[in-house]
């Protein structure tokens, strides 16, 4: 870590109290959680704790990424994820620039690779990228050397969301192994669900998916996928759960014929207080946001005592600081 | 022109039931003489092409390829596509009509014939549209297309969704005894689909294309073929269920033939992992289970032929997000090497493989263009020589095709075309092959 030449502000000289064991970190990019080992996820937890300590200081800023340039490249609208990354990078003293692009205006992805090459030529060390098409960040990594952080690609993955969800769970539970998680909602089209399934199962958490069969992806139980339970009945799915994650229901799913009506979805799948009572009393309620209150989750549950929705947002900044810190370390090597 | 003796190879010609070591003499574009063992030809003077260790067989016939001309010359032209065919051992290729303008009228047929006569190095046989503009609304002028020389009708790329029109096509085409080729895909099930629906599509977050989308249309087409008595040819079969449907239809005597591609016989959906747009093809690469059924279908003649569905695209076309990349694999130059892996593994017999590339497609095409797919005396001297055991590495940059879109880049294949002769002319030869005077 660079600490020289920063005498202008004494607060900037204070390093985050990060663990020493960063050698198990293997990532130059963060594309999904499916290639994270348990040890790496635990390293993210340790590093995040150090970052939370930084965030508790009166001056929430360390010089770790000073001189590094981070660009956020969002092909999809986003408020919280983008802001979360931007704050995380600024807390680490990186230079941050933001670029919004429209995927619909670029017919050919040649311009995707071109765009990334341009960002690299402009000096980007890390590009945080969100894209409506699954796999877009993977294609880019073949052509550039800057680190790519996937901030969500199509239906495929949202690794930083999954890691902040895991971090939030472990703040509340002594051990992750053997916990029961239930994910309710539009699993098929959800990158949050996909990344969470990898992360949760890697940490030994049992996962049950609960949704109408039309919103369940194909091939579950196959060799290339983590093992999950499927229970379309929400009451049965929630029995004895330690954590419940509800997903945003896109209203166009009904138009696409996957659901008869939003009204029926609410009747069958909304997380209500009565249903939540079937889970363990200390069960945590997650939602990746933005929330459709009154659709997938009742307002009483979303704002109730078991909800950790706001903690997810707060922890998001610390987890992303940790990930950027770890990536910067790998770049130096 | 001097006589040419292809000397001392293993001659395999399924059309005549021949599998012998011997030599083949060709002259003036025709097969003149076939001699077994050490026999020498009756003619005194000829050049010699040594073929020791090589297979000598009729030139391959590809019933399904895309030459992109007119309209998409940046992807392929008749000149580059036929060169690619020659390198792949193909002497006859049938081009699909999804050009711009489409091959739905005799003017475009005449253009293809004229271009291939002037710029092509192998025989190009056009396939005409089923419907005007490939729009699936009304029949193209099939009679005029037949007179102009098409060997089949297809709206390939676009499935014929309208069952009524498919019925009319199968019925009307009986007047010309030409097959109707359908790309079987229920588009209501495949909209937005990117790859086979299953474990890998879920893992990658890509929209899936279920087997049922193909099988529903295969079943419908078979029912319509039975109803009309028309000749149906099913393009690129990919699923276990389709094979079973076709098998039962053949048992019932329905006039149906079917093809499978080298990529669907040898590659699975796992090729898409890493979002390799060069593995994006329609119908999609399926599973090991489907491959097993396809091979079984080939071996019991449920599937009649192997066709490449050569679908060239530019690098820029494929260098993009997976969802935005066009479907298609450039297949002419890797076909034999891919297929030989099934011979080496003992899954397909070599002679049967050659039949599926020569005699069988020739039967579907018929005699409109003379006897094809045979080394019979007097037949057009269309001959392919290949080394069944030569290993080589696929280098797309070395392709004659403009389409370098192959998922096999950098892979080692065992089995390589060494020379291709079309109408007596050596249209491709490997550098190691030397023709000498006697």
Interface residues (C-beta under 8 A of the other chain):
Chain A: X34 X103 X107 X108 X109 X110 X112 X113 X131 X133 X134 X135 X136 X138 X139 X153 X154 X155 X156 X157 X191 X194 X217 X218 X219 X220 X222 X223 X224 X225
Chain B: X197 X198 X199 X200 X201 X202 X203 X204 X205 X206 X207 X208 X210 X270 X274 X275 X277 X316 X317 X319 X320 X321 X322 X323 X324 X325
